[in-house]
């Protein structure tokens, strides 16, 4: 197992670093480095810049319009974007539904949907969780009844991230009640402008409406929007969730946020406290260990060996690390972490409040928001059971 990068890979990293530095808007990077609110326009602007370069689908093979990079190249691209202050690409289109369409969709569906995802023009949302059906996703109740050449969809999805911006949504729906719960689920692509769809934002502890309820009231969906076979959607969902859980780990963002934690600690005068620096050191060790785990997977893929099925393990460790660095930032800033009035921040007020750091203002909001990471994408308790079964045997 070789965890060192080759000269060619290092040259590739330099190429990515140079391009990102030249093309990432400075105002967006400033917001990311200081955890300030990113608007829909900010996220779309960066997505379209990547799309124009052909890199929004950075994990895609060439036959579908992607760069055809290997696993190590994809990792280096993600790392350089994160360290430069690029926002995370909203994953629902390019990272999650696109691989499902490539693997299980027909040629017409691929031709119809993939170009809009690759360009960043079309905003996708995810319709998985329901009230009472989160980690136990197989118990979902949203119903799709076939009537001729269309499905009639009724039900509710919840915790739909950024669903208020969605133009299309991929949904798991129940098309049969026979057999095991997993065998009666189908995978539908639904236009969110369809009559009968209602999106209701949910205000969270941090004051943001990041998630939503999505209601379906006799929504008509053409049969040609069914991915693969009817009642086989659970298989497609598992394919997608592996991408989601690996994405949640996000070791590259953790490395960037570790440096931000150090900046805050130094500015607030707590970096010289040996006990606090011990906590930073322990966090850094955990981040390095997570990175080594990721590199082990990449090494196995590069050498053609079968890598461990550790998406759940990456999700567990990555989500816990995210919670830890937001907690340490709060501790470093003390009472100056409390203000998180986004409207005042957007008006420039945050640079003038006691404590004097732009980066301090949203710390409480970030801390609250990151409580979600051990729950979404499959709760960590459930993931530990999966790891025990699939990895430990």
MARKESE-196214 format. One record per residue (C-alpha): x, y, z; residue number from 1. Coordinates in steps of 0.001 Angstrom, whole numbers. Layout:
N
dogu x X | y Y | z Z | num NUM
...
END
This chain:
393
dogu x 0 | y 0 | z 0 | num 1
dogu x 1534 | y 3308 | z -1145 | num 2
dogu x 70 | y 6448 | z 438 | num 3
dogu x 2532 | y 8826 | z -1245 | num 4
dogu x 1499 | y 10844 | z -4288 | num 5
dogu x 3360 | y 10305 | z -7546 | num 6
dogu x 5100 | y 13199 | z -9374 | num 7
dogu x 2256 | y 13152 | z -11892 | num 8
dogu x -323 | y 13447 | z -9121 | num 9
dogu x 1573 | y 16301 | z -7492 | num 10
dogu x 1687 | y 18099 | z -10845 | num 11
dogu x -2039 | y 17552 | z -11200 | num 12
dogu x -2588 | y 19090 | z -7753 | num 13
dogu x -578 | y 22151 | z -8752 | num 14
dogu x -2689 | y 22518 | z -11889 | num 15
dogu x -5917 | y 22359 | z -9865 | num 16
dogu x -4571 | y 24792 | z -7255 | num 17
dogu x -3603 | y 27325 | z -9915 | num 18
dogu x -6967 | y 27098 | z -11676 | num 19
dogu x -9017 | y 27384 | z -8484 | num 20
dogu x -6981 | y 30391 | z -7330 | num 21
dogu x -7645 | y 32120 | z -10653 | num 22
dogu x -11353 | y 31280 | z -10908 | num 23
dogu x -12819 | y 31119 | z -7386 | num 24
dogu x -14547 | y 34469 | z -6666 | num 25
dogu x -12855 | y 36209 | z -3735 | num 26
dogu x -16144 | y 37215 | z -2103 | num 27
dogu x -17299 | y 33600 | z -2015 | num 28
dogu x -13976 | y 32390 | z -578 | num 29
dogu x -14192 | y 35066 | z 2133 | num 30
dogu x -17639 | y 33855 | z 3132 | num 31
dogu x -16526 | y 30224 | z 3244 | num 32
dogu x -13382 | y 30888 | z 5301 | num 33
dogu x -15481 | y 32798 | z 7840 | num 34
dogu x -18545 | y 30512 | z 7765 | num 35
dogu x -20807 | y 33311 | z 6600 | num 36
dogu x -24126 | y 32755 | z 4894 | num 37
dogu x -23912 | y 31521 | z 1319 | num 38
dogu x -26838 | y 32481 | z -871 | num 39
dogu x -28368 | y 30396 | z -3622 | num 40
dogu x -26660 | y 32735 | z -6083 | num 41
dogu x -23253 | y 32120 | z -4453 | num 42
dogu x -23648 | y 28368 | z -4713 | num 43
dogu x -24955 | y 28492 | z -8270 | num 44
dogu x -22227 | y 30904 | z -9372 | num 45
dogu x -19468 | y 28517 | z -8299 | num 46
dogu x -21332 | y 25503 | z -9687 | num 47
dogu x -21632 | y 27164 | z -13088 | num 48
dogu x -17930 | y 28133 | z -13080 | num 49
dogu x -17079 | y 24476 | z -12480 | num 50
dogu x -19668 | y 23403 | z -15031 | num 51
dogu x -18196 | y 25621 | z -17729 | num 52
dogu x -14799 | y 24022 | z -17101 | num 53
dogu x -16372 | y 20544 | z -17171 | num 54
dogu x -15499 | y 19889 | z -13535 | num 55
dogu x -18856 | y 20074 | z -11749 | num 56
dogu x -19162 | y 16377 | z -12469 | num 57
dogu x -15580 | y 15825 | z -11344 | num 58
dogu x -16286 | y 12206 | z -10447 | num 59
dogu x -17948 | y 11376 | z -13771 | num 60
dogu x -16458 | y 9167 | z -16493 | num 61
dogu x -15664 | y 10718 | z -19859 | num 62
dogu x -18533 | y 9003 | z -21651 | num 63
dogu x -20985 | y 11070 | z -19616 | num 64
dogu x -19148 | y 14361 | z -19999 | num 65
dogu x -16867 | y 14161 | z -16973 | num 66
dogu x -13072 | y 14497 | z -16862 | num 67
dogu x -12570 | y 10764 | z -16272 | num 68
dogu x -10266 | y 11298 | z -13315 | num 69
dogu x -9035 | y 8493 | z -11128 | num 70
dogu x -9780 | y 8228 | z -7423 | num 71
dogu x -6624 | y 10077 | z -6352 | num 72
dogu x -7220 | y 12919 | z -8816 | num 73
dogu x -10770 | y 13345 | z -7528 | num 74
dogu x -9474 | y 13477 | z -3973 | num 75
dogu x -6853 | y 16095 | z -4849 | num 76
dogu x -9436 | y 18205 | z -6663 | num 77
dogu x -11734 | y 18148 | z -3629 | num 78
dogu x -8848 | y 18987 | z -1306 | num 79
dogu x -7641 | y 21988 | z -3301 | num 80
dogu x -11169 | y 23374 | z -3647 | num 81
dogu x -11786 | y 23046 | z 89 | num 82
dogu x -8498 | y 24591 | z 1165 | num 83
dogu x -8981 | y 27520 | z -1231 | num 84
dogu x -12347 | y 28349 | z 329 | num 85
dogu x -14654 | y 27025 | z -2367 | num 86
dogu x -18153 | y 26186 | z -1137 | num 87
dogu x -19143 | y 22564 | z -1056 | num 88
dogu x -20864 | y 21615 | z -4268 | num 89
dogu x -24529 | y 20950 | z -3521 | num 90
dogu x -24278 | y 17179 | z -3927 | num 91
dogu x -27801 | y 16116 | z -4815 | num 92
dogu x -27314 | y 16504 | z -8560 | num 93
dogu x -23683 | y 15789 | z -9509 | num 94
dogu x -22684 | y 13514 | z -6612 | num 95
dogu x -25877 | y 11621 | z -5797 | num 96
dogu x -28566 | y 11330 | z -8475 | num 97
dogu x -26220 | y 11565 | z -11477 | num 98
dogu x -24384 | y 8285 | z -10657 | num 99
dogu x -27777 | y 6581 | z -10292 | num 100
dogu x -28911 | y 7864 | z -13690 | num 101
dogu x -25614 | y 6732 | z -15217 | num 102
dogu x -25795 | y 3266 | z -13679 | num 103
dogu x -29514 | y 2502 | z -13895 | num 104
dogu x -31157 | y 5074 | z -16142 | num 105
dogu x -31820 | y 4478 | z -19827 | num 106
dogu x -30104 | y 6347 | z -22661 | num 107
dogu x -32968 | y 8806 | z -23041 | num 108
dogu x -32894 | y 9691 | z -19333 | num 109
dogu x -29142 | y 10144 | z -19424 | num 110
dogu x -29417 | y 12453 | z -22436 | num 111
dogu x -32258 | y 14388 | z -20844 | num 112
dogu x -31003 | y 14941 | z -17292 | num 113
dogu x -27199 | y 14749 | z -17162 | num 114
dogu x -26330 | y 17887 | z -19185 | num 115
dogu x -28326 | y 20175 | z -16864 | num 116
dogu x -26622 | y 18633 | z -13842 | num 117
dogu x -23143 | y 18905 | z -15379 | num 118
dogu x -23593 | y 22586 | z -16254 | num 119
dogu x -24949 | y 23594 | z -12845 | num 120
dogu x -28106 | y 24989 | z -14441 | num 121
dogu x -30586 | y 22643 | z -12731 | num 122
dogu x -30909 | y 22462 | z -8937 | num 123
dogu x -31768 | y 19007 | z -7616 | num 124
dogu x -33195 | y 18043 | z -4228 | num 125
dogu x -33390 | y 14721 | z -2399 | num 126
dogu x -36721 | y 13167 | z -1369 | num 127
dogu x -35815 | y 10329 | z 986 | num 128
dogu x -36684 | y 10992 | z 4650 | num 129
dogu x -40268 | y 11167 | z 5867 | num 130
dogu x -41841 | y 11760 | z 9274 | num 131
dogu x -41140 | y 8461 | z 11041 | num 132
dogu x -38938 | y 7200 | z 8192 | num 133
dogu x -35422 | y 8520 | z 8590 | num 134
dogu x -32822 | y 5904 | z 9445 | num 135
dogu x -35587 | y 3314 | z 8929 | num 136
dogu x -36058 | y 4459 | z 5358 | num 137
dogu x -37667 | y 1212 | z 4238 | num 138
dogu x -40808 | y 2192 | z 6201 | num 139
dogu x -41536 | y 5160 | z 3916 | num 140
dogu x -45189 | y 5768 | z 3017 | num 141
dogu x -45218 | y 8256 | z 144 | num 142
dogu x -47305 | y 6432 | z -2438 | num 143
dogu x -47054 | y 6352 | z -6239 | num 144
dogu x -49954 | y 4650 | z -8030 | num 145
dogu x -49612 | y 3946 | z -11712 | num 146
dogu x -52469 | y 5111 | z -13900 | num 147
dogu x -51726 | y 4473 | z -17552 | num 148
dogu x -48653 | y 6431 | z -18615 | num 149
dogu x -48240 | y 8317 | z -15338 | num 150
dogu x -47855 | y 7866 | z -11602 | num 151
dogu x -50027 | y 9711 | z -9092 | num 152
dogu x -47873 | y 10610 | z -6081 | num 153
dogu x -49243 | y 11401 | z -2621 | num 154
dogu x -47342 | y 11826 | z 623 | num 155
dogu x -44748 | y 13887 | z 2429 | num 156
dogu x -40973 | y 14174 | z 2540 | num 157
dogu x -39135 | y 16050 | z 5279 | num 158
dogu x -35679 | y 17426 | z 6107 | num 159
dogu x -35285 | y 18171 | z 2392 | num 160
dogu x -32056 | y 20185 | z 2360 | num 161
dogu x -32349 | y 23435 | z 367 | num 162
dogu x -35583 | y 22110 | z -1098 | num 163
dogu x -36894 | y 25660 | z -1373 | num 164
dogu x -34488 | y 26113 | z -4288 | num 165
dogu x -35188 | y 22772 | z -5930 | num 166
dogu x -36226 | y 22511 | z -9566 | num 167
dogu x -36210 | y 18691 | z -9667 | num 168
dogu x -36334 | y 16151 | z -6871 | num 169
dogu x -35451 | y 12460 | z -6869 | num 170
dogu x -37781 | y 10502 | z -4617 | num 171
dogu x -38185 | y 7082 | z -3138 | num 172
dogu x -41863 | y 6165 | z -3361 | num 173
dogu x -43892 | y 3105 | z -2455 | num 174
dogu x -45340 | y 1302 | z -5441 | num 175
dogu x -46177 | y -2001 | z -3729 | num 176
dogu x -47033 | y -3294 | z -243 | num 177
dogu x -46252 | y -6923 | z -1032 | num 178
dogu x -43260 | y -8739 | z 473 | num 179
dogu x -40537 | y -7035 | z 2460 | num 180
dogu x -40822 | y -3237 | z 2769 | num 181
dogu x -37655 | y -2755 | z 700 | num 182
dogu x -39085 | y -4659 | z -2282 | num 183
dogu x -41973 | y -2251 | z -2890 | num 184
dogu x -39987 | y 965 | z -3371 | num 185
dogu x -39344 | y 2763 | z -6661 | num 186
dogu x -37063 | y 5642 | z -7684 | num 187
dogu x -38822 | y 8575 | z -9377 | num 188
dogu x -37560 | y 11869 | z -10808 | num 189
dogu x -40122 | y 14615 | z -10231 | num 190
dogu x -40355 | y 18145 | z -11619 | num 191
dogu x -40901 | y 20390 | z -8578 | num 192
dogu x -42949 | y 22805 | z -10663 | num 193
dogu x -45609 | y 20113 | z -11016 | num 194
dogu x -49078 | y 21031 | z -9705 | num 195
dogu x -49708 | y 19584 | z -6259 | num 196
dogu x -46190 | y 20076 | z -4814 | num 197
dogu x -45912 | y 22332 | z -1757 | num 198
dogu x -42597 | y 23220 | z -106 | num 199
dogu x -42697 | y 24431 | z 3501 | num 200
dogu x -39405 | y 25653 | z 5034 | num 201
dogu x -38485 | y 24544 | z 8567 | num 202
dogu x -36683 | y 27138 | z 10708 | num 203
dogu x -33795 | y 25555 | z 12630 | num 204
dogu x -32022 | y 26488 | z 15857 | num 205
dogu x -29554 | y 28653 | z 13968 | num 206
dogu x -32355 | y 30735 | z 12480 | num 207
dogu x -31903 | y 29371 | z 8974 | num 208
dogu x -34418 | y 27487 | z 6834 | num 209
dogu x -31940 | y 24975 | z 5473 | num 210
dogu x -34425 | y 22096 | z 5433 | num 211
dogu x -37996 | y 21762 | z 4300 | num 212
dogu x -41142 | y 19686 | z 4207 | num 213
dogu x -42262 | y 18727 | z 705 | num 214
dogu x -45890 | y 17688 | z 216 | num 215
dogu x -47243 | y 15754 | z -2762 | num 216
dogu x -50979 | y 16031 | z -3420 | num 217
dogu x -52038 | y 13991 | z -6472 | num 218
dogu x -48860 | y 14943 | z -8318 | num 219
dogu x -48713 | y 13513 | z -11830 | num 220
dogu x -45334 | y 12080 | z -12838 | num 221
dogu x -44736 | y 10585 | z -16309 | num 222
dogu x -43804 | y 6910 | z -16272 | num 223
dogu x -40664 | y 7717 | z -18263 | num 224
dogu x -39334 | y 9431 | z -15115 | num 225
dogu x -39011 | y 6059 | z -13378 | num 226
dogu x -35381 | y 5038 | z -12973 | num 227
dogu x -34758 | y 1370 | z -13712 | num 228
dogu x -37473 | y -1110 | z -12791 | num 229
dogu x -40523 | y -590 | z -10639 | num 230
dogu x -40078 | y -1872 | z -7059 | num 231
dogu x -36282 | y -2010 | z -7459 | num 232
dogu x -35643 | y 1479 | z -6089 | num 233
dogu x -34103 | y 221 | z -2853 | num 234
dogu x -31127 | y -1150 | z -4789 | num 235
dogu x -30642 | y 2198 | z -6495 | num 236
dogu x -31005 | y 4014 | z -3170 | num 237
dogu x -28181 | y 1975 | z -1619 | num 238
dogu x -25952 | y 2864 | z -4573 | num 239
dogu x -26685 | y 6542 | z -3955 | num 240
dogu x -26271 | y 6413 | z -178 | num 241
dogu x -22713 | y 5116 | z -514 | num 242
dogu x -21896 | y 8345 | z -2367 | num 243
dogu x -23727 | y 10439 | z 238 | num 244
dogu x -21998 | y 8902 | z 3264 | num 245
dogu x -18543 | y 9225 | z 1739 | num 246
dogu x -19367 | y 12842 | z 872 | num 247
dogu x -20434 | y 13561 | z 4474 | num 248
dogu x -16989 | y 12518 | z 5760 | num 249
dogu x -15485 | y 15532 | z 3942 | num 250
dogu x -11957 | y 15259 | z 5344 | num 251
dogu x -10820 | y 18162 | z 3170 | num 252
dogu x -13224 | y 20604 | z 4780 | num 253
dogu x -12106 | y 19340 | z 8193 | num 254
dogu x -8505 | y 20228 | z 7314 | num 255
dogu x -9573 | y 23737 | z 6331 | num 256
dogu x -11674 | y 24216 | z 9457 | num 257
dogu x -8797 | y 22992 | z 11641 | num 258
dogu x -6744 | y 25945 | z 10407 | num 259
dogu x -9675 | y 28260 | z 11091 | num 260
dogu x -9897 | y 26888 | z 14634 | num 261
dogu x -6220 | y 27685 | z 15166 | num 262
dogu x -6729 | y 31244 | z 13854 | num 263
dogu x -9635 | y 31823 | z 16231 | num 264
dogu x -7752 | y 30340 | z 19191 | num 265
dogu x -4738 | y 32567 | z 18539 | num 266
dogu x -6866 | y 35688 | z 18088 | num 267
dogu x -8765 | y 34995 | z 21318 | num 268
dogu x -5595 | y 34303 | z 23305 | num 269
dogu x -6337 | y 30698 | z 24185 | num 270
dogu x -3850 | y 29033 | z 21834 | num 271
dogu x -1156 | y 29344 | z 24495 | num 272
dogu x -3283 | y 27408 | z 26976 | num 273
dogu x -1653 | y 23975 | z 26950 | num 274
dogu x -4843 | y 22126 | z 27833 | num 275
dogu x -6742 | y 23784 | z 24995 | num 276
dogu x -3910 | y 23102 | z 22584 | num 277
dogu x -4055 | y 19448 | z 23668 | num 278
dogu x -7651 | y 19374 | z 22408 | num 279
dogu x -6609 | y 20901 | z 19090 | num 280
dogu x -3812 | y 18338 | z 18809 | num 281
dogu x -6205 | y 15433 | z 19466 | num 282
dogu x -8550 | y 16793 | z 16804 | num 283
dogu x -5668 | y 17105 | z 14346 | num 284
dogu x -4633 | y 13500 | z 15012 | num 285
dogu x -8195 | y 12348 | z 14303 | num 286
dogu x -8291 | y 14342 | z 11056 | num 287
dogu x -4971 | y 12863 | z 9923 | num 288
dogu x -6233 | y 9371 | z 10788 | num 289
dogu x -9397 | y 9983 | z 8757 | num 290
dogu x -7293 | y 11211 | z 5850 | num 291
dogu x -5122 | y 8081 | z 6060 | num 292
dogu x -8269 | y 5962 | z 5936 | num 293
dogu x -9411 | y 7808 | z 2827 | num 294
dogu x -5980 | y 7398 | z 1239 | num 295
dogu x -6031 | y 3661 | z 2006 | num 296
dogu x -9253 | y 3385 | z 37 | num 297
dogu x -7768 | y 5436 | z -2802 | num 298
dogu x -4622 | y 3285 | z -2836 | num 299
dogu x -6708 | y 127 | z -3100 | num 300
dogu x -8773 | y 1576 | z -5943 | num 301
dogu x -5663 | y 2750 | z -7805 | num 302
dogu x -4046 | y -689 | z -7568 | num 303
dogu x -7203 | y -2451 | z -8684 | num 304
dogu x -7792 | y -4183 | z -5373 | num 305
dogu x -11201 | y -4422 | z -3774 | num 306
dogu x -11415 | y -1657 | z -1203 | num 307
dogu x -13262 | y -2143 | z 2052 | num 308
dogu x -16910 | y -1134 | z 2083 | num 309
dogu x -16306 | y 1596 | z 4637 | num 310
dogu x -18636 | y 4403 | z 3529 | num 311
dogu x -20440 | y 4082 | z 6858 | num 312
dogu x -17176 | y 4225 | z 8807 | num 313
dogu x -16076 | y 7354 | z 6955 | num 314
dogu x -19441 | y 8921 | z 7708 | num 315
dogu x -19205 | y 8135 | z 11428 | num 316
dogu x -15727 | y 9545 | z 11933 | num 317
dogu x -16181 | y 12503 | z 9596 | num 318
dogu x -19419 | y 13639 | z 11227 | num 319
dogu x -17991 | y 13361 | z 14735 | num 320
dogu x -14969 | y 15426 | z 13700 | num 321
dogu x -17226 | y 18127 | z 12268 | num 322
dogu x -19072 | y 18365 | z 15564 | num 323
dogu x -15807 | y 18483 | z 17484 | num 324
dogu x -14215 | y 21379 | z 15607 | num 325
dogu x -17367 | y 23522 | z 15851 | num 326
dogu x -17450 | y 22836 | z 19598 | num 327
dogu x -13795 | y 23837 | z 20035 | num 328
dogu x -14378 | y 27036 | z 18065 | num 329
dogu x -17208 | y 27899 | z 20441 | num 330
dogu x -14972 | y 27253 | z 23435 | num 331
dogu x -12171 | y 29371 | z 21971 | num 332
dogu x -14407 | y 32388 | z 21361 | num 333
dogu x -16320 | y 32083 | z 24620 | num 334
dogu x -19247 | y 34537 | z 24890 | num 335
dogu x -18221 | y 36181 | z 21610 | num 336
dogu x -19414 | y 33045 | z 19818 | num 337
dogu x -23025 | y 33788 | z 20699 | num 338
dogu x -24142 | y 36440 | z 18178 | num 339
dogu x -25525 | y 34860 | z 15022 | num 340
dogu x -27924 | y 37431 | z 13586 | num 341
dogu x -27368 | y 36806 | z 9904 | num 342
dogu x -29061 | y 39984 | z 8714 | num 343
dogu x -26661 | y 42034 | z 10848 | num 344
dogu x -23723 | y 40016 | z 9562 | num 345
dogu x -24767 | y 40604 | z 5964 | num 346
dogu x -24901 | y 44337 | z 6709 | num 347
dogu x -21297 | y 44301 | z 7908 | num 348
dogu x -22024 | y 44648 | z 11621 | num 349
dogu x -20127 | y 41517 | z 12623 | num 350
dogu x -16725 | y 43175 | z 12256 | num 351
dogu x -17572 | y 45745 | z 14932 | num 352
dogu x -18967 | y 43732 | z 17815 | num 353
dogu x -16783 | y 42986 | z 20879 | num 354
dogu x -14350 | y 40252 | z 20010 | num 355
dogu x -13578 | y 41937 | z 16734 | num 356
dogu x -13476 | y 38872 | z 14478 | num 357
dogu x -15679 | y 38230 | z 11493 | num 358
dogu x -15160 | y 34518 | z 12065 | num 359
dogu x -16624 | y 34599 | z 15576 | num 360
dogu x -20084 | y 35820 | z 14704 | num 361
dogu x -21623 | y 32621 | z 13276 | num 362
dogu x -19914 | y 30143 | z 15605 | num 363
dogu x -22995 | y 29358 | z 17674 | num 364
dogu x -25055 | y 28893 | z 14523 | num 365
dogu x -22467 | y 26508 | z 13095 | num 366
dogu x -22327 | y 24551 | z 16331 | num 367
dogu x -26103 | y 24078 | z 16345 | num 368
dogu x -26188 | y 23215 | z 12658 | num 369
dogu x -23533 | y 20512 | z 12939 | num 370
dogu x -25614 | y 18570 | z 15463 | num 371
dogu x -27325 | y 17125 | z 12392 | num 372
dogu x -24285 | y 15396 | z 10947 | num 373
dogu x -24468 | y 12285 | z 13130 | num 374
dogu x -28127 | y 11854 | z 12159 | num 375
dogu x -28530 | y 12551 | z 8449 | num 376
dogu x -27339 | y 10154 | z 5785 | num 377
dogu x -28201 | y 7336 | z 8183 | num 378
dogu x -27697 | y 7881 | z 11918 | num 379
dogu x -24323 | y 6900 | z 13336 | num 380
dogu x -25933 | y 4300 | z 15591 | num 381
dogu x -27337 | y 2530 | z 12533 | num 382
dogu x -24053 | y 2972 | z 10656 | num 383
dogu x -22171 | y 1214 | z 13460 | num 384
dogu x -24459 | y -1782 | z 13074 | num 385
dogu x -23840 | y -1796 | z 9315 | num 386
dogu x -20073 | y -1575 | z 9796 | num 387
dogu x -20206 | y -4431 | z 12311 | num 388
dogu x -22049 | y -6613 | z 9803 | num 389
dogu x -20227 | y -5751 | z 6565 | num 390
dogu x -16676 | y -5004 | z 7726 | num 391
dogu x -16202 | y -7026 | z 10898 | num 392
dogu x -18376 | y -9932 | z 9727 | num 393
END
